[in-house]
Structure formats: structure tokens, C-alpha cells
Amino acid sequence: MSFTDKALYRTLIANLVHRRDLLRWGAAAAAGLAVPPVLAQTAPPAPEVFPGKEKLISRGSRPLNLETPAALLVQNAITPAGLLFVRCHANVPEVDAARYTLTVSGEVRQPLKLSLKDLKDARRFKPVTVEALLQCAGNGRSFFEPKTSGNQWERGAVGVGHWTGVPLSAILTEANLKPSGRFVVFDGDDVPFGTAADFQKSLPIEKALARGTLLAYELNGKPLPADNGYPLRLVVPGWSGTYWVKWLTAITVQEKPFDGFFMTKAYTVPAAPQPAGKEVPADQQVQITENNVKAIVALPAPGDQLKRGALTTIAGFAWSGGERTIRSVEVSLNGGTSWFQAELENRSQPYTWRMWRYNWLPVSPGPVQILVRATDSSGNLQPMEASWNPKGYMYNAWDRVALTVV
């Protein structure tokens, strides 16, 4: 049963129960018995349930967008599939794995049609596993001032997985790539709403052939969840999640840059910093590519009350883009006047995050704000303020968590 069918089923059942109650209470009233005072009230809607993603926060169900509470993310260096956020541009398609086909065409000498069985044939395509961070380009959008439109993600549209599949370079090699092939376009099986543009993305050939760029059919050793792209998705380590096309069905190699909506109109930012609130013409914007340097506080949570004199662990995670790693994470408890080095956990490697922690003994009661910033291996320092842009992408200001010591 599809997500839509399940929602309709819940609605029908709720209406059926309500009608039975009306009949029963009407008969009771006719007999002179007491009728429940809630009869004239409208029952509150049942909370939405998303099978396999029950602990996530809904940012919208049409299309489905789910965020992970940061406090749950910090419990695992590798994000369990059930805790990985969901970002969709259309309804999640129902894909029949037995009939699934991936086509490879365009500037290749040998066009391909590959079944899921073909892709999983280890004698033909040696499987590779990559540990890589996936982050929605809009992660942190809710913290921009002034506000921007779009899903109001906070900290949890991010996660790290072990992605297993076929290197894209192996597929393009078998297709016998022509020298004229300079850009690779990816399309999935999701169908856009109404007149909306089809979600298609493109990579330059250098990134398509790069180490780590993968057609993944497994997440953490198991088939991809439907919400996260089953049966096949593109994995582009170090780059924004907007390129990680889900439910992948078609790869087209072409000579010229792809000018689709989601390459030229959406997922773009101003080429140069702009004043907050200023609209920026399309010809003055550039495509998002690599993630930027960023650290986030996962514990304690905003609004928490901490006990004076009790040792408190401040914890979170930090990452950067491209092949850059995290060099350091710093914590401030006095508005940025002084900074203290946090302890970094898990080993340093490209494409993933570093978990970090800092032990603090609060001694004075009252409000306090935790600030955190990261520096990557290229010396990029997380800025005090993020570069505002009209679409709310790439937020990476110092993370700030306000709480109270009692």
C-alpha cells in the first residue's frame, strides 16, 4: 500500500468511527441518557505516522520531508537508516525491482540498459562502500534572518551512511564514454506535481568520474529505504545533497552544460555576498556544489535547564565539503570572547563528519548561550554569520544554543 493509500485508509476509518459514534450517541439521547459533551467538538487529527521513520519530525507530507532530531543523530557516528532525514520534490515512487532498468545514453559509444541484478553482479561491477555525509542544501534555513521561503529545516537535515554500490566511473567506462561527453545528467522515477519541473541534476565529467561518486543500492549493508531512493540513488561525496538523485533511472552524457530548472533556477546562491533581504537576479547567481564548513550542537538541546555544579557534556558534529576534513572545533560560553578546544572523536577522513564533545561545569545560575565553530583542513573557519541568500541555502553560522543554569 502506498503512502497516499495509507493516508486515505486512515481518513476513511476515522470517518467511519465518527459516524458510528453519532448513531450510538443519537440513540442514547432519544432514550434520555447522557450524551458525551464532546459530541459537538471536532476530534483533533491523528498525528502523521511515517513507517520506518517514526522518530523524525515532519516538515511536510506532500512531498514528504522529514528531519532528524539532532539529539538522536549524535548517538551514532553512522546514522541508522530509520534516522536518516528525507527530502523529496514529489511523491515517493513505488518501484518494482524485478522490472527496474537503468539506461545510459548520449555521448557514449555503447548505450546500456542495466537491471538491478546487473548492477549487483560483482563479477561485472565490483561493489564499493563509501562512508559519506548527506546534507540537504537548506539545512539550517530556519535560522536565517530575515526568513526565507522553503522547508524550515533546523539542524537535522543531515546524516552519514555507509553507501554501497557501483562506482559511476565503472558504468561510464563500460558505456565507452566519448571525448565529447563533458556533463552527465541524472533523472529519477519520481513524477513532478502538476506543471512543476522534473527533478534532474547534472555533474561535470570530472566529478562524475571522481573517487567516491557512486550508484548506491545499499545503505548500511541493507537495501535503500524507499524514502531514501530505493532501488538506486546517486551518491556524490563532499557535495550538497541536491545532487544525490534518488530512484535513479536514466543517465545521459552530453557535450554542453545541462540547463534544467534545478540547475539554473533552483539550488543557486549569489555569486558575491549580498545584503540580507535583497533579491538577486538569476544571472548573478551560481550553482551550489560542495558543502561548507559547519559544526552543530546536538546536546544539550535549546531551552534545557542545567544544574549548577553538575558536569555537563556539550556534544555535536562537524563537517566540511569536497575532500576537506575537520581540523578543530571550538566552544565559547561567553559570547565569543574566549574559545575552548573541543575533543574530536572518530577518525579524520574526507566525506564524513567528526563527532566532538566538551565537558563543562556550570557554576553561575542564569541564562547562557553555547557557541560552536569549526575549522577545516584548508583553514576555512565557520563564520559568525552565514551569507544570507534569498533561497535559504548553505547556512553555516556559528551554532547557538540558549539554555538556563539553575
Stockholm file with secondary structure:
# STOCKHOLM 1.0

chainA/1-406         MSFTDKALYRTLIANLVHRRDLLRWGAAAAAGLAVPPVLAQTAPPAPEVFPGKEKLISRGSRPLNLETPAALLVQNAITPAGLLFVRCHANVPEVDAARYTLTVSGEVRQPLKLSLKDLKDARRFKPVTVEALLQCAGNGRSFFEPKTSGNQWERGAVGVGHWTGVPLSAILTEANLKPSGRFVVFDGDDVPFGTAADFQKSLPIEKALARGTLLAYELNGKPLPADNGYPLRLVVPGWSGTYWVKWLTAITVQEKPFDGFFMTKAYTVPAAPQPAGKEVPADQQVQITENNVKAIVALPAPGDQLKRGALTTIAGFAWSGGERTIRSVEVSLNGGTSWFQAELENRSQPYTWRMWRYNWLPVSPGPVQILVRATDSSGNLQPMEASWNPKGYMYNAWDRVALTVV
#=GR chainA/1-406 SS CCHHHHHHHHHHHHHHHHHHHHHHHHHHHHTTCCCCGGGGSCCCCCCCCCTTCTTSEEEEETTEEEECCHHHHTTCSSCCGGGSCEECSSCCCCCCGGGCCEEEEESBSSCEEECHHHHTCTTTSCCEEEEEEEECTTTTGGGCSSCCSSCCCCSCSEEEEEEEEEEHHHHHHHTTBCTTCCEEEEEESCCCSTTCCCCEEEEEHHHHTSTTCEEEEEETTEECCGGGTTTCEEECTTBCGGGCCSSEEEEEEESSCCCCHHHHTSSEEESSCCCTTCCCCGGGEEECCBCCCEEEEEESCTTCEECTTSCEEEEEEEECSTTCCEEEEEEESSTTSSCEECEECSCCCTTSCEEEEEEECCCSCEEEEEEEEEEETTCCBCCSSCCCCTTCCCCCSCEEEEEEEC
#=GC SS_cons         CCHHHHHHHHHHHHHHHHHHHHHHHHHHHHTTCCCCGGGGSCCCCCCCCCTTCTTSEEEEETTEEEECCHHHHTTCSSCCGGGSCEECSSCCCCCCGGGCCEEEEESBSSCEEECHHHHTCTTTSCCEEEEEEEECTTTTGGGCSSCCSSCCCCSCSEEEEEEEEEEHHHHHHHTTBCTTCCEEEEEESCCCSTTCCCCEEEEEHHHHTSTTCEEEEEETTEECCGGGTTTCEEECTTBCGGGCCSSEEEEEEESSCCCCHHHHTSSEEESSCCCTTCCCCGGGEEECCBCCCEEEEEESCTTCEECTTSCEEEEEEEECSTTCCEEEEEEESSTTSSCEECEECSCCCTTSCEEEEEEECCCSCEEEEEEEEEEETTCCBCCSSCCCCTTCCCCCSCEEEEEEEC
//
